[in-house]
Amino acid sequence: MQEGESTTTTDHDTIRKWAEARDGRPAAVRQTHGGDDAGILRIEFAGGDSGDSLEDITWDEFFDKFEQKKLAFLYQDKTKDGGTSRFFKLVSRDS
């Protein structure tokens, strides 16, 4: 992958390693998380300013919902200037 380019994956290990290398952890939007439903998925980064809007969840909960909703992980490894990127989106596998 070239600097500044994005790629898409559904591989759980790749997603987890990408997030953890950037001090990221799985989270859900608090208002949508409850019971057995992880709700709307996010990755929370250390030093992020989500306030009380996100709730930590386990990687198992994250990937259960990821598979249930048939999502893919669109991400950028490096910025155009070569820095570490935190850019990602959760997108439909159909897109």
ABEGO torsion letter per residue (X at the ends): XBBGBBBBBABAAAAAAAAAAAGBBBBBBAAABBEABAEBBBBBBBGBBAEAABBBBBAAAAAAAAAAAGBBBBBBABBAAGBBBABBBBBBAAX
